[in-house]
Amino acid sequence: MQKFKQILFFLTILSLPIELAFVKIGGRDIKFWFIFAVLGGVVVLADWWKKGIKEITSLKSFYLGIATIFFSCIALVDSPVKSFSIQQLVILISLITLAMFVEKYSKRCKKKIPSGLAIGMILSSILAIWQNIAFNLGNQSLEIMAARPNALFPEPDWLGFYLSLGLVFFVVSTRNKQLPEFLKNKFSLSIFWLLNITALIITVARASWLAFILEAGVTSLLLATSLYLRKKDLKEALTAFLKKGGAFVALILISIAIIQIFQLTRFNLFDRMRSIFFKQHIVTMAYNPITKESLKINLEEKETYIQKGFEIKDAYVPDENVISREDKAVSAWDIIKKHPILGNGLGIILIETNYQHNANNLFLEWWASAGIGGLMAITGTLVYFIVKGLTFIKNEKRKSILLIAGTLGFIALNLFNASILLAFAWFFLGYLFSLTHVSSRPPSRDPG
């Protein structure tokens, strides 16, 4: 039975980057992770049946699940399309069982986590790079958005979400036993990092860029702080910070160089980063000097318009992606104001926008859907992770980094996305919950 649980755990991790449906049942998409989440829930319930209720009540994700389900059920009263909100609730329950399964078995299957994640991330990154190469060659790329790879996710932003948070698991590699066999030498580990950072960059998922930069900075700071608290040597701590931070910068710069040399993206990456703060980006315009007509065109159309007598110019225009997120936040707030205390039912923003988009912000999504109670449940959980991470900073460095850097990355991502029903998000929360449990053995000091 233990072997079955380990295999199920490993397959669950492998299913996380496959967010495209493989079958429809009753007109509804069924994804691989849903099958494993249900099986994981059965395993947790079987343990409860054999060993008692403590098998469930000892899981901290159980209480987050109870809170979110409770407030979501109350909010059903005000849902304008109750059938859709109930469907969303069923998915949420399956994701909570996934988080509980991960929390319960992360320690017993700890070697499966880096292996499963590494395999999933490598395959996703290779597929992402292939998609952009195929697009550039004019071949079928299976991309949802032009020149923005999505691998097996429904959109590029979710691929960026997966890669940026997934890399957190590999930021502390001082112990080789924490890594899978195929990443235990520096060369293979460096290739792994470059592959994933390259794929992350070409998604042009700017929230994921910010999250990864934040994770890298916080990781470097926490490593230096942990070293200082143990050795009281400021110079050594500062050196450690610069060394780790420099390694991250070098990986990013090398990845950008690879992208530019092999032309893996048509986007101006520096302009895209700039647009986050200035809300403008560069577009290519075709200007007809005779008719005074001005058209926004794609880069691959330049030669066609030049032959027609158009002049090609670059121009700064408002970034519609940044502006649309602001508009969605305003729309979400208007929905929240209808029932700010009890909420409007899960999926309310999809309902109100004719099933076109969510709030693009996890916290607004929870508030609109499950009221102030749902919002407090998720924000309270994230604050708990950070506080718990601070208690581990001296003697359990890896736990501290995963809890603090991971949570801050999760928050940064969800300020621009709403991962309320994303499987990897709930896997990540379940894993962070597992780290908060205090070992029965005295904590061992991580090597510097």
N, C-alpha and C positions, 0 to 999 in steps of 0.2 A: 504493500500500500504506500509505503514511504517513497518507493521508486516511482510509482504512478504520480504522486504529488509533485515530485521534482520534475518529471517530464511535462506535466501539465503547467507547472510554473514557467518552465523554459519556453514552451509553445505559446503561452500567454504573452511573454515578452516579445517573441518573434511576431506575434499578430498585431502589435501596437502600431507599426508604421503602415499597416494595410487598412486604410480608412475608406476604401472603395468597397461597395457592396458586392458580394459574390453570388447572392441569390435574393429573390423577392418572395416573401410569404405574405399572403393577404394584401398584396400591393405595397408592402413595407420592405425597405432595404434591410437585409441582414448582413452584418459584417463578422469577420472571423473573431474579433475580440469579444463579441457578444456571446458566442458559443462558449468561449473559454471563461468568460465572466460568470456565466450560468453554472458551468461545471465547478468553478472555484467556489461559488456560493454553496453548491451542494456539499463540497468537501468541508467547508466551515460549519454548515449545519450538521453534517455527520459527526464532526468532532463534538459539537454541542450535545448531540443525542447520546454519544458514548461517555463523555467526560463531565457533562453538566453545563449550566448556563455561563459559568465563569469563562469558558472558552471564547465566548462572544463578548461578555461585559468587560473583559480585560483589554479588548481592542479599542483604542481611542477613536479610530475611524468610525466605530459603531455609533458613538455619540454624535459625531458630525452628521452621520447618516440619519439618525433619529431626528435631529434638529431640522435638517433640510427637508426631509420627507414631511415632517409635521407642519412646518410653515408652508410648504408647497401645497399640502392638502387643504389648509385653511384658505389659501389664495384661490383655490378652485372655485370658490363661491362667486368670485367676481370675474372669472374668465369668460370672455365673450364666445369662445369656442371650446367648451369643456372637453370634448372628445379629443381634440388635439393636445390640450394640456395634460390629459390623462396619459396619452401616448408618450409625451415627453417625460412624465413622471415614471413610467415603466422603464424607460431608458436610464433615467437617473438612478433608479433602484438597482439596476444591473451594474451600473458604474460604481455604486457604493459597495456592492458585493465584491467587485474587482478590487477596490481599495482595501477592503477587509482581508481578502485572500492574500494580497501582497503584503500587508502589514504583518499578518500572522506567520507567513512562511518566508519572509525575506531573510531572516537570520539562518533558518535551516537550509535555505537554497541560495546562500549568499554568493557562491561561485557561479551560479546560473545567471545572475543579474548582469555583470560586466560582459560575459560571453554573449548572452542574448542581445543585449543592447549594441555591442560592437558589431555583431553580424547584421542586425537590422539597420544600423547607421551606415555601415559600409555599403550594403546593397542599395539603400536609399540614395546615398551620395553618388554612387556609380550611375544609377538610373537617372538621377538629376542632371549630371554632367552629360550623359548620353543624349538626354532630351534637348539640351541647348545646342549640342553639336549637330544633332539631326535637324533642328530648326534652322540653324545657320546654313546647312547644306540644302535646305528646301525639301527635306524629307518629312515623312509623318513622324511627329515627335510626341504625340499624345499629351501635349501641354494644354492645360485649361486656359491659361493666359499666355499670349505670345511672348516668347523669349524668357519666360519665368517658369522654371521647372517645378513640378509638384510631386514627382515620383508617384507613390500610390496614395497620396492624400488628395482630397477634393480641391485644394487650392494651395498655392505656394506658401502662404503665410503659415499654414499648419505644418508644412515640411520644415520651415524655419523654426517654428515652435519646438518641434521634435528634436532637431539637431542642436539648437542652442541649449536646451535643458539637458539633453542627453550627454553633452560634453562635460557637464558638471560632474558626472560620475567618474571622469577620468582625469580631473585636475590635480589630484594628489596621487602620484605614482611612485612614491618613495618605497612602497612595499610591493615587490613583484607579485606576491601571492594574491594581491587584490586585482590583478590583471589576468585576462585569459592567456592561454599558452602562446597564441600567435601574436601577442602584443608585448611579450616579455623582454624583447631587446629594443634598444633605443631607436634603431633604424625603422623597424616596423611600426613602433609607436609614433614616430615622427610622420611617417607616411599616412598613418591613420588620422592624425590631427590635420595635416594639410588637406587630405581628401575631404574631410568633413567641413573644415572651415571654407574651403573653396566652394563646396556645394551650398553652404549656408550663405555665402556672399552672393552667389548668382541667383538665389531665390529672390533677391531684392526685397526681402521681408525686413523692412527697416526696424520694426519693433524687435525682431530677433537679433539684429545687429546690436542694437542698444543693450538688450538683455545680456548678450555674450560679453560685450565690453564691460558691463557692470559686474558680471560674474568674475571675469578675469581680474579686474581691479580689486574687488572685495577679497578674492582668493589670495592675491598677493599680499594684501594688507593683513589678512587673518594669519597667514603663514608667518609673517614677520612679527605680529603681535604675540602669537603663541611662543615663538622662539624667544622673544624678549622676556615674557613672563616666566619662562623656565630657566634662562641663563643670565638675565639682567644685563645683557650686553647690547647696548643701543646700536653700536657700529655693526655688529654681526646681524642684527635684526634688519637694519637699513640695507645692508648688502643683500640679504635674502629677498627683501622686497624688490629691489632693483633687478636682481637676477631673475626672479619669477616673472615680474612684470615685463622685463625685456624679452623673455622667452615668448610670452604671448604676443607682444608687438612684432617680433621677428616672424612668428608663424603667420600673422595676419598679412604682413608686408610681402612675404614669400607667396602666399596664396593669391594676393592681388596681382603680383608679378606674373604668376602662372596664368591667371585669367586674361591679363592683357596680352601676353605673348601668344597664347593659343586662341585668343579672341573668343572666349567662352561666354561672353555676354555682349549685347549691343548697347547696354545702358551705360551712361556716364556715372560710375559708382560714387565718385566724390560729389557730383551734383545731387545725386539721390540722398546722400547723407546730409548735405547742406539744406535740402528742401525740408527736412524735419523741423529745422529751427526757423527758417525764413519763409516757409510755405510757398515757395516758388521753385520751379525747376526749368531746365533748358529743354526746349523742343525745337525740332527742325521745321522750318517754314519754307514753303515754295512761293515766291513772289513774282507775279506777272507785271513787268514794267509797263505794259501797254494798257491792260485792263485794270491795273491796280489791285487785282485779285490776290489774296493771300490765303494760303492753305497750310494746315498742319499735316505733315506727311511722316511716314516711317522712313528710317534710314535706308532701307533697301529700295525705296522708291526714288532716291535722289537722282540717279542717272536718267530715269524715265522723264522726270520733270525738267532736267537740264536740257534734254533733247527737244522738249516742247518749248524751250525759250524762257523757262522760269529761272529766276535767280534764287539760289539756296542761301538761307540765312538762319542763324540761331537766335532764339528769342526767349526771354524769361516770361513765363506765364504762371498764374496761380496753379499750384499742385492740386489737382482735383481729388487725389486720394486723401491728402491731409485735410482738405476742406470738407470732403464728404464725411470723414470721421467726426469732425466738429458738428456737422449738421445732424449726424446720427445721435450724438450725445445730447443735443438739444431736443430731438424728437423723443429720445428715451426719457428725458426729464419730464417732458409733457405727459408721457404715459405714467410715470411714477407719481405725479401729482394727483392722478385720479384716485389712487388708493395707496398712499405712501406707507401706511402702517401694515396692512394685511397683504398687499400685493395684488397683482392682476392675473395670476396663474402662469405656470411655466409656458414658455414659448410666446408670451404676450407680444413681444416686439416683432417676432416673425408674423404673428397674426395681424398686427396693426399695419405692417408694411407689405401685406399681400404675399407673405412667405418669401420675401426677397433678401432680407438680411437681418442680423441680430444687432445688438447695441454696439458691437466692436469695443466693449468694455465689460469685463467680467462683473465688476462691482455694480455698475448700473443695471446689468442684466439680472443679477440676483435681486436687487432692490425692486426692480419692476416686476419680477416674476413671483418672488416669495416674501416681499415686504421687508420691513426693517429687521425682522427676526432672521430671515435668510441671509441678509447682508451681514448682520452681526456674527452669524455662525461662521461664515467663510473668512471674514476679516479677523475674527478672534482666533481662528485656527492658524492663520498666517503669522499673527503677532506671537502666538504661543511657540511656533517653530523658531522664530528669531530669538526670543528670550531663552528658550531651551538651548539653542546653539551657543549662546553667550556663556552658559554654565559649563560647556564642554571645551572652551577655547584653550585652556591651559594644558590639560592632560589627554584630551581626545580630539586632536586636531582635525582628523578627517570628518568626524561627525559634525564638528562645529562648522567646517567649510560647507559641507553638503546642506546643512540646515539653514545657515545664514545666506550664503551665496546663492544656493538653490532657491530659497524663498524670495529673495530680492529679485532674482531673474524671473521667477514666476510672476511676481507682481508687475514688473516692467512689461512683460509680454502681455499681461491681461489688462493693462491700461489701454491697449490698442486692439485687443482681441477678447472674445468671450468664449473661453474654453469650458463652459458649463457642462457640455456633453461630449467632450473630447476624451477618448479612452486614455491617451498617454498622460493627460493632466491628472486624472484620478489615480493612475498607476503611480505617478510622481508623489501625489499627496499620501498615498498609502505607504510608499517607501519612506517618506519623511517621518510619518507617524512611527514606523518601525525603529527609526533612529532615536526617538525620544525615550524609548524604554531603557531603564538603567540595568546594566548587566549585573548578574549576581556575583560575578568575580570583580575584584578591584580593577579599575581602569588601567590599562597599560599605556605607557607613554609612547606616543608616536616618535619615530626617529626624526631628528631635525633634518 
